[in-house]
Amino acid sequence: AHLTALRRKLGYASSTLYKIRDNVPVDLRKELYHTLFESHLTYCISVWGGSPLCKTSKIWTSQKRCLRLLFGDKEAFLDKFRTAVRVRPISNQLLGEEFYKKEHTKPLFNKYHILALRNLYTYYMYMELFKILKLRDPITMFEQFTISHRKPTLLINEVPAENFVSRATKLWNIITPKLKIQDFSVNISATKNRLKNALLNLQKKNDPITWIIDDFNVEKI
């Protein structure tokens, strides 16, 4: 139910952004994206973001659609429909796969430094856990995690399960060594920047056009 309502909200946000995109400078579009779209997208993402791909695929599609509407090549898209087929050159009168192919979104994500859905999930999961462990607040959540006596930044996952504690523990143990976090004296803002840059670089590592599974594989950071 939440994902269905979320998809509806994201559709409204995308439509609003498309209507106003031509009336705002390009450098302000990213701020509007974060304000009107990503704020809905990331609400409770640590709860539903780990759902199977079959359930979150439509949300991922909504995010890509928003990037096309807000940052895509509008002129190239509209040009396809400006003239009737019969007045096109003979070689272009047969509208095949190329005509209906959508603009690739990966270059848009990387150009404007925007995290894809699955990397947003990783970012929020990790940062929520970092704040819980650093501030020990809320204490009831802190007590759900088991910290290793040998290494203060290592968590022990005693009973693997499909819940926040187990998933967050797994992500924590993979990402923390890669960010070279030795203790909890690290500033929260600095950790946010390091993690976001690491995830953005992860998105850029592989194919510059097509999304692949390694674009979201935190072990490749």
Residue pairs with C-beta under 8 A, 6 or more apart in sequence:
2 44
2 48
3 48
3 51
3 55
3 56
3 58
3 59
6 40
6 41
6 43
6 59
7 58
7 59
7 62
9 40
10 37
10 40
10 41
10 59
10 62
10 63
10 66
11 62
13 36
13 37
13 40
13 66
14 37
14 62
14 65
14 66
14 69
14 70
16 36
17 29
17 32
17 33
17 36
17 37
17 66
17 69
17 70
18 69
18 70
20 32
21 29
21 69
21 70
21 74
24 32
29 70
29 71
30 112
30 114
32 70
33 66
33 67
33 70
33 114
37 63
37 66
38 114
38 120
41 59
41 63
41 117
41 120
42 120
42 124
45 120
45 121
45 124
46 121
46 124
46 125
46 128
46 164
46 168
47 164
48 56
49 56
49 117
49 118
49 120
49 121
49 124
49 125
50 121
50 125
50 162
50 167
56 117
59 117
60 116
60 117
60 118
63 116
63 117
64 105
67 105
67 108
67 109
67 112
67 114
68 102
68 103
68 105
68 108
71 108
71 111
71 112
72 103
72 108
73 103
76 103
77 103
80 99
85 93
85 95
86 93
104 209
104 210
105 211
106 203
106 207
106 208
106 209
106 210
106 211
106 215
107 208
107 209
108 114
109 115
109 116
109 203
110 200
110 203
110 204
110 208
113 200
115 123
115 196
115 199
115 200
115 203
116 203
116 211
116 215
116 216
118 216
119 199
119 202
119 203
119 215
119 216
122 171
122 175
122 199
122 216
122 218
123 195
123 196
123 199
125 164
125 167
125 168
125 171
126 168
126 171
126 172
126 175
126 195
127 188
127 191
127 192
127 195
128 168
129 145
129 168
129 169
129 171
129 172
130 172
130 188
130 191
131 137
131 188
132 138
132 141
132 142
132 145
133 142
133 145
133 147
133 184
134 184
134 186
134 188
136 142
144 165
145 155
145 165
145 168
145 169
146 155
146 156
146 157
146 158
147 154
147 155
147 156
148 154
148 155
148 156
152 183
152 184
153 176
153 181
153 182
153 183
153 184
154 173
154 176
155 169
155 172
155 173
156 169
157 166
157 169
157 170
157 173
159 166
160 166
160 170
171 218
174 218
174 219
175 195
175 198
175 218
175 221
178 198
178 218
178 221
179 191
179 194
179 195
179 198
181 191
198 221
199 221
201 221
202 215
202 216
202 217
202 218
202 220
202 221
203 215
205 214
205 215
205 220
206 212
206 214
206 215
214 220
